[in-house]
Amino acid sequence: MMNMIRADVYRITRGWGWWVTFLIAFALSAGIAVLGILDLDGASLGGQGAPAFIVTGANMLESMGYLGLVLMLFAAPVFSIVSSPIFQDKTEKNEVTWGISRTTLYVSRLIVSAVWCLLIMLVLFGTATVIATLYGGLGDVEAGFWMNRLTSFGAQWFMLVAAAWIGIFVTFAVKNPFVSFEIWGAIVALPTAMGMGAAMGGAGGRVPFIMYFDITTAMVAFSDLGALDTRRIAIGLAVGVFWAFVPTIVGLIRYQSKEIS
């Protein structure tokens, strides 16, 4: 398994997709921090008598957590770059012929994608936080702030991993990167669109039922775990567990019996 993981990492890091993904994450995070400094500083927002808003590392770190929809988009390049090449290059049959088990082929990509999701989130959260800290200092925080940030970060990472694993399942099922991306987009975005449509259609301020079971909605909700009640956290985690493990189990079982051409 470790040899397969090392081979995957070597292959991925030699391609341009890996580095472009990190570059986009870095540029996006830095841009958010710079815009925050330029537009949200008390000098530009605080009118006469208005309290000044100071950009600090702590409030920038907290603000980055609210980019749940943006975070979810990074699952697409992760699963695509991790799982598609063996089907595009027609190397899948060779790897199985060389004695690599199908379970190893599948699980190694799950592990690599999970680590990659973590690194992307560290770049997204870390870049903006460091820039804001250099500008306005770390800032004052309330008791429990760091634990809330850590748990929220972990919960959002888990949802991002679940989204990437959905993509890996779809890719191994259809073996076509373009079709895989379309199916993944429908799975991730359709419940959100339906829920938002129901809300706009007159839900009376209530959250439409379907959105409680939507992975993207759970990602956004986990931006501030401390603000959620136990029931909402449990529902969100259940959604993540479902989307992470049910497609994975089905994918592993299906892949064991699928003909490799």
NORWOZI-V523804 format. One record per backbone hydrogen bond with DSSP energy under -1.0 kcal/mol. NH is the residue of the N-H (numbers start at 0). CO is the residue of the C=O. Records with the same first field share a line. If there is no record, write none. Layout:
NH=CO + CO
This chain:
4=0
5=1
6=2
7=3
8=4
9=5
10=6
11=7
12=8
14=11
19=15
20=16
21=17
22=18
23=19
24=20
25=21
26=22
27=23
28=24
29=25
30=26
31=27
32=28
33=29
34=30
35=31
36=32
37=33
38=34
39=35
43=40
44=40
45=41
46=44
49=46
56=136
57=137
59=55
60=56
61=57
62=58
63=59
65=62
66=63
70=66
71=67
72=68
73=70
74=71
75=72
77=73
78=74
79=75
80=76
81=77
82=78
83=79
86=83
87=83
88=84
91=85
94=90
95=91
96=92
97=93
98=95
99=94
104=100
105=101
106=102
107=103
109=105
110=106
111=107
112=108
113=109
114=110
115=111
116=112
117=113
118=114
119=115
120=116
121=117
122=118
123=119
124=120
125=121
126=122
128=124
129=125
130=126
131=127
132=128
133=129
134=130
135=131
136=132
144=141
147=143
148=144
149=145
150=146
151=147
152=148
153=149
154=150
155=151
156=152
157=153
158=154
159=155
160=156
161=157
162=158
163=159
164=160
165=161
166=162
167=163
168=164
169=165
170=166
171=167
172=168
173=169
174=170
179=175
180=176
181=177
182=178
183=179
184=180
185=181
186=182
187=183
188=184
189=185
192=188
193=189
194=190
195=191
196=192
197=193
198=194
199=195
200=196
201=198
202=198
205=202
210=207
211=208
212=209
213=210
217=213
218=214
219=215
220=216
221=217
222=219
223=220
226=223
227=224
232=228
233=229
234=230
235=231
236=232
237=233
238=234
239=235
240=236
241=237
242=238
243=239
244=240
245=241
248=244
249=245
250=246
251=247
252=248
253=249
254=250
255=251
